[in-house]
């Protein structure tokens, strides 16, 4: 930066959510150009990542989804001890899958159960044990050892009445689709070293009030994780909406503008200087679009400038509340007949979140988007630190200042 004396440093919106100016430290200029309708990007993806994306299997996704459905109900208040039915059986099976995946990682992946007792609260009538299954693929670059990227899906399910813990609640799309994608990403990525830490988290308690992700985000904060991105996958398995529109090549990505944890002073600053469209979450969403849209994924990222759908919420919100950048993936056109519904037929219409309404080819492409994104962001440099705009003098230029990146492989 230009050396200069200044009387005041104005913390712009960049200081609320630093722009994700991530510079790749690998590859050749001009290598792996995009083809066929996708814009040119520095991220091709490269050859080794294309190999990983090719391994993503719709057949595996379908098998995992059907297995999760087979537990009958995965309601947070359902049995935790029955070996075949209820959330406990689903928890144990997911843990076993992550353990098998970790065995392929050369010791780089660890798996843990994060359990806690949720006291009586909204939608929790009695103290209830809630358990997240967390698999961490540890980074191999000491300079990136503090960086964490979290990708999550919730494995609990529900029917029409939020406290009905006994009726069948298959949850094939909401959110066995997200958990199946989570497992498939872990399978594909575990055998390959990654520079930064990637956390694959199957969380519970979402339908009762985001309790599992609230706990996970608090664990991240208490342990001083430098979470540079949280990616929530929820209802990502169907290409056919209740509006009758089938869209096999788009996925919605939600990101908030004014940060959820913004103080009154932050909001006043945004009103003065702008930047509400430059939050960390918005920049993260733009990054996903840049590296997730390519011929190897066959997908377009439909950016939605909101924290979530109207009247809805998701597991990325507890991360936003703690100041982390976080986004939510959801299919382009939802079908409310297949969300939060008792299984039944009315006037010839099938209700219920059943596996026949999941498009596993579509889910495979969504899984490739996340895999491409995680591989790109884990290899890139961290966002610039202490970014600020200098406004000491009236000038035609905007001068920016930031701290030097400590990582040794940054090229510019």
C-alpha positions in Angstrom: 0.0 0.0 0.0 1.0 3.6 -0.5 2.8 5.0 2.6 0.9 8.1 3.9 0.1 9.9 7.1 -3.6 10.0 8.0 -5.6 11.5 10.9 -8.5 9.1 10.8 -9.1 5.5 9.7 -12.8 4.9 8.8 -13.8 1.3 9.4 -15.9 0.7 6.4 -18.3 -2.2 5.8 -15.2 -4.2 4.9 -14.4 -4.2 8.6 -17.7 -5.8 9.4 -17.3 -8.5 6.9 -13.9 -8.5 5.1 -14.0 -9.1 1.4 -13.0 -12.7 0.5 -10.2 -11.7 -1.8 -8.8 -15.3 -2.0 -5.7 -15.7 -4.1 -4.9 -19.2 -5.3 -1.4 -20.5 -4.7 -1.4 -23.3 -7.2 -1.9 -24.1 -10.8 -0.7 -22.4 -14.0 -2.1 -19.3 -15.6 -4.3 -20.3 -18.4 -4.7 -23.9 -17.2 -8.2 -25.6 -17.0 -10.3 -23.0 -18.8 -14.0 -23.2 -18.6 -16.0 -24.4 -21.6 -19.6 -24.5 -22.7 -21.4 -21.5 -21.2 -19.5 -21.1 -18.0 -17.3 -18.0 -17.5 -13.5 -18.3 -17.4 -12.2 -18.5 -13.8 -9.0 -19.1 -12.1 -10.7 -22.2 -10.7 -11.2 -24.8 -13.5 -11.5 -26.8 -11.2 -8.0 -28.4 -11.5 -7.5 -32.0 -12.6 -7.3 -33.6 -9.2 -10.5 -31.9 -8.0 -12.3 -33.0 -11.3 -11.3 -36.5 -10.3 -13.0 -36.1 -6.9 -16.1 -34.6 -8.4 -16.4 -37.6 -10.8 -16.4 -39.9 -7.8 -19.6 -38.3 -6.4 -22.2 -41.0 -6.8 -26.0 -40.6 -7.1 -26.2 -44.3 -6.2 -24.3 -43.7 -2.9 -26.5 -40.7 -2.2 -29.7 -42.8 -2.8 -28.4 -45.6 -0.6 -27.6 -43.3 2.3 -30.9 -41.4 2.0 -32.9 -44.7 2.0 -31.0 -45.9 5.0 -31.8 -42.7 6.9 -35.5 -43.1 5.9 -35.5 -46.7 7.1 -35.2 -45.6 10.8 -38.9 -44.7 10.6 -38.7 -41.4 12.4 -35.7 -39.3 13.3 -37.6 -36.9 15.5 -35.4 -35.3 18.1 -37.8 -36.6 20.9 -37.9 -40.1 19.5 -36.1 -43.2 20.9 -32.4 -42.9 21.5 -32.0 -46.6 22.5 -34.0 -48.6 20.0 -31.4 -50.1 17.6 -33.7 -49.9 14.6 -36.1 -47.0 14.9 -35.6 -43.4 16.1 -33.0 -40.7 16.2 -30.6 -42.8 18.3 -30.4 -45.5 15.6 -29.8 -42.8 13.0 -27.1 -41.2 15.1 -25.3 -44.5 15.6 -25.4 -45.3 11.9 -24.1 -41.9 10.8 -21.3 -42.2 13.4 -20.4 -45.6 11.9 -20.3 -44.2 8.4 -18.0 -41.3 9.5 -15.8 -43.9 11.3 -15.4 -45.9 8.1 -14.6 -42.8 6.1 -12.0 -41.7 8.7 -10.3 -45.0 8.2 -9.5 -43.9 4.6 -7.9 -40.5 5.7 -4.5 -41.6 6.8 -5.2 -40.4 10.3 -6.3 -36.9 9.1 -10.0 -37.2 10.0 -11.3 -37.5 13.6 -14.9 -38.3 14.5 -16.7 -37.3 17.7 -20.2 -37.2 19.2 -21.1 -33.8 20.7 -23.9 -34.5 23.2 -25.6 -32.1 25.5 -28.8 -31.9 27.5 -31.3 -29.4 26.1 -33.4 -28.2 29.1 -37.2 -27.6 28.8 -37.6 -24.9 26.2 -39.6 -24.2 23.1 -40.6 -27.5 21.4 -38.6 -29.4 24.0 -41.2 -30.5 26.7 -38.7 -32.5 28.8 -34.9 -32.3 29.2 -33.6 -34.1 26.1 -30.1 -35.3 25.0 -29.2 -33.9 21.6 -26.2 -35.2 19.8 -24.2 -33.8 16.8 -21.9 -36.2 14.9 -18.9 -34.2 13.9 -16.1 -35.4 11.5 -13.1 -33.1 11.1 -10.7 -33.4 8.2 -7.6 -31.8 9.7 -5.5 -29.5 7.5 -1.9 -30.4 6.8 -0.5 -26.8 6.3 0.7 -25.4 9.6 0.2 -21.9 8.3 -3.5 -22.7 7.8 -4.0 -24.8 11.0 -6.3 -22.2 12.6 -8.7 -22.0 9.6 -12.0 -23.9 9.8 -14.7 -24.4 7.2 -17.9 -26.0 8.4 -20.5 -27.8 6.3 -23.6 -29.1 7.9 -27.0 -30.9 7.4 -29.5 -31.9 10.1 -30.5 -35.5 10.6 -33.6 -35.0 12.6 -37.0 -35.1 10.9 -40.7 -34.2 11.7 -44.3 -34.5 10.5 -47.1 -32.0 10.7 -47.2 -31.7 14.5 -43.8 -30.6 15.7 -44.1 -32.7 18.9 -45.2 -35.9 17.2 -42.2 -38.2 17.9 -43.9 -41.5 17.1 -45.4 -41.3 13.5 -43.3 -42.1 10.6 -41.2 -39.1 9.6 -39.0 -40.2 6.7 -37.5 -36.7 6.1 -36.0 -37.9 2.8 -35.4 -34.4 1.5 -35.6 -32.5 4.8 -32.9 -33.2 5.5 -31.7 -36.7 4.7 -30.6 -35.2 1.4 -28.2 -32.8 3.1 -26.8 -35.5 5.4 -26.4 -37.9 2.5 -24.5 -35.2 0.6 -22.4 -34.6 3.7 -21.4 -38.2 3.9 -20.6 -38.4 0.2 -18.4 -35.3 0.4 -16.6 -36.7 3.3 -16.0 -40.0 1.5 -14.7 -38.3 -1.6 -12.5 -35.8 0.2 -11.1 -37.8 3.2 -8.4 -39.7 1.2 -6.9 -36.4 0.0 -4.8 -34.0 2.2 -6.3 -30.5 2.5 -4.5 -27.4 3.7 -7.3 -26.1 6.1 -9.6 -27.9 8.5 -13.0 -29.0 7.1 -15.7 -29.9 9.6 -18.5 -32.2 8.4 -21.4 -31.9 10.9 -24.6 -33.9 11.1 -26.6 -31.9 13.6 -29.9 -32.7 15.4 -32.6 -30.6 17.0 -33.1 -28.4 13.9 -36.8 -28.9 13.6 -37.3 -28.1 17.3 -35.3 -24.9 17.2 -31.8 -25.1 15.7 -30.5 -26.6 19.0 -27.8 -28.8 17.6 -26.3 -26.1 15.4 -26.6 -23.6 18.3 -24.4 -26.0 20.3 -21.9 -26.5 17.4 -21.5 -22.8 16.9 -20.9 -22.2 20.6 -18.3 -25.0 20.6 -16.6 -23.2 17.7 -16.6 -20.0 19.6 -15.5 -21.4 22.9 -12.6 -23.2 21.2 -11.6 -20.1 19.3 -12.1 -21.7 15.9 -11.3 -19.3 13.1 -14.4 -20.2 11.1 -14.1 -18.5 7.8 -17.2 -20.1 6.3 -20.2 -22.1 7.3 -22.2 -23.9 4.6 -25.6 -25.2 5.5 -27.3 -27.8 3.3 -31.0 -28.2 4.0 -33.7 -29.4 1.5 -31.3 -29.8 -1.4 -32.6 -33.0 -3.0 -35.5 -32.2 -5.3 -35.5 -30.6 -8.7 -39.3 -30.4 -9.0 -41.2 -27.7 -7.1 -44.8 -27.4 -5.9 -45.3 -24.9 -8.6 -44.8 -27.6 -11.2 -41.4 -26.3 -12.4 -38.6 -28.8 -12.7 -35.1 -27.2 -12.6 -32.3 -29.7 -12.6 -29.4 -27.3 -12.8 -29.9 -24.5 -10.3 -29.4 -24.3 -6.5 -30.4 -21.3 -4.4 -27.8 -19.9 -2.1 -29.0 -17.5 0.7 -26.8 -14.9 2.3 -27.6 -12.0 4.6 -26.4 -8.4 4.0 -26.5 -6.4 7.2 -24.7 -8.9 9.5 -27.0 -10.7 11.9 -24.8 -9.7 14.8 -24.3 -6.1 13.7 -24.3 -3.6 16.6 -26.2 -0.3 16.4 -22.9 1.4 15.6 -22.3 -1.0 12.8 -25.7 -0.3 11.3 -25.2 3.4 11.6 -21.9 3.1 9.8 -23.5 1.1 7.0 -26.2 3.8 6.7 -23.5 6.4 6.4 -21.1 4.8 3.9 -23.0 1.8 2.4 -21.5 -1.6 2.1 -24.6 -3.6 3.2 -24.1 -5.7 0.1 -20.5 -6.5 1.0 -20.9 -8.5 4.2 -18.8 -11.6 4.8 -21.7 -13.9 4.0 -22.4 -12.1 0.7 -18.8 -12.3 -0.3 -18.8 -16.0 0.7 -21.8 -16.6 -1.5 -20.1 -14.8 -4.4 -17.1 -17.0 -3.9 -19.3 -20.1 -4.1 -20.7 -18.9 -7.3 -17.3 -18.4 -8.8 -15.9 -21.8 -7.9 -19.1 -23.8 -7.9 -20.3 -23.0 -11.4 -18.2 -25.0 -13.9 -18.6 -27.9 -16.3 -17.6 -30.5 -13.7 -20.6 -29.6 -11.5 -23.1 -28.7 -14.3 -24.8 -26.3 -11.9 -25.7 -22.6 -11.7 -25.8 -20.8 -8.3 -28.8 -18.6 -7.8 -27.8 -16.0 -5.3 -30.6 -14.9 -3.0 -29.8 -11.7 -1.0 -31.7 -12.8 2.2 -30.7 -14.7 5.3 -33.2 -17.4 4.5 -36.6 -18.1 2.9 -39.5 -16.1 4.1 -40.8 -17.3 7.5 -38.1 -19.9 7.7 -34.7 -20.4 9.3 -31.8 -22.8 9.3 -28.6 -24.1 10.9 -26.4 -21.3 9.5 -28.2 -18.7 11.7 -26.3 -19.6 15.0 -23.1 -19.0 13.1 -24.3 -15.7 11.8 -25.3 -14.7 15.4 -21.7 -15.2 16.5 -20.2 -13.1 13.7 -19.2 -16.0 11.3 -19.8 -15.8 7.6 -22.5 -18.4 6.8 -24.8 -19.3 3.9 -27.6 -21.7 3.2 -28.2 -24.0 0.2 -31.8 -24.9 -0.8 -33.3 -26.4 -3.9 -34.7 -23.9 -6.5 -38.4 -24.7 -6.0 -39.7 -26.3 -2.8 -42.8 -28.4 -2.5 -44.6 -27.8 0.8 -46.7 -31.0 0.3 -43.4 -32.9 1.0 -42.2 -30.8 4.0 -43.3 -31.2 7.6 -46.3 -33.3 6.5 -48.0 -36.4 7.8 -47.8 -39.2 5.3 -51.2 -39.4 3.6 -53.2 -39.1 0.4 -55.8 -36.4 0.1 -57.8 -35.8 -3.1 -55.4 -38.0 -5.0 -52.3 -36.0 -3.8 -49.5 -37.7 -1.9 -48.3 -35.8 1.1 -45.1 -36.6 3.0 -41.3 -36.3 2.7 -40.8 -39.5 0.8 -37.7 -40.7 -1.1 -39.6 -41.0 -4.4 -39.6 -37.2 -4.5 -35.8 -36.9 -4.3 -33.9 -36.5 -7.5 -30.6 -38.1 -6.8 -28.9 -37.0 -10.0 -29.7 -33.4 -9.0 -28.4 -34.1 -5.4 -25.2 -35.4 -6.9 -24.7 -32.2 -8.8 -25.4 -30.1 -5.7 -22.9 -32.3 -3.8 -20.3 -31.5 -6.5 -20.9 -27.8 -6.0 -20.0 -28.1 -2.3 -17.0 -30.3 -2.9 -15.6 -28.0 -5.5 -16.2 -25.0 -3.2 -14.5 -26.7 -0.2 -11.5 -27.8 -2.2 -11.1 -24.3 -3.6 -11.5 -22.4 -0.4 -9.3 -24.7 1.7 -6.4 -24.2 -0.8 -6.8 -20.5 -1.1 -5.3 -17.9 1.2 -7.4 -16.5 4.0 -9.4 -13.3 3.6 -7.4 -10.1 4.2 -7.2 -9.1 7.9 -7.9 -5.7 9.4 -9.2 -4.3 6.1 -10.1 -0.7 6.3 -10.7 2.4 4.0 -8.6 5.5 4.6 -10.6 8.7 4.6 -8.3 11.3 6.0 -8.5 13.6 3.0 -11.0 14.4 0.3 -9.6 12.5 -2.7 -10.7 10.9 -6.0 -9.3 7.6 -4.8 -10.3 5.1 -2.2 -7.2 3.9 -0.3 -7.4 0.5 1.4 -5.1 -0.9 4.0 -4.9 -4.4 5.4 -2.5 -6.6 7.3 -0.1 -8.9 5.4 -1.2 -12.5 5.0 1.1 -14.7 7.2 0.8 -17.7 4.9 4.0 -18.4 3.0 2.5 -19.5 -0.3 0.6 -16.3 -1.1 1.6 -15.0 -4.5 0.2 -11.5 -4.5 
